[in-house]
Amino acid sequence: MAEESKSFIKENWSMLIWLVAAVFAAGGIYAEFSSLKMELHTVHERLDKKIVVINDIEDRIYVLEMHVEYEKGYKESQKEKGND
């Protein structure tokens, strides 16, 4: 029985090498995809933080624009009162 397995390995050594290479390649591919998944997750987290910051800045700009328009209207009404 031991001789049969030795002779099988001797006769099919190229198939054994291909099998080992395929397992090694599959492990490398899995590691690469795992790395890309983690990197994608990190990018999504950073993007979410930036979206929150942009939304906050847009809200502040909107409030400031409302205040500027209010001041313009107030100044125009004061000019009209002064001209009357």
Secondary structure, DSSP 8 states (H G I E B T S, - for coil): -HHHHHHHHHHTHHHHHHHHHHHHHHHHHHHHHHHHHHHHHHHHHHHHHHHHHHHHHHHHHHHHHHHHHHHHHHHHHHHHHHH-
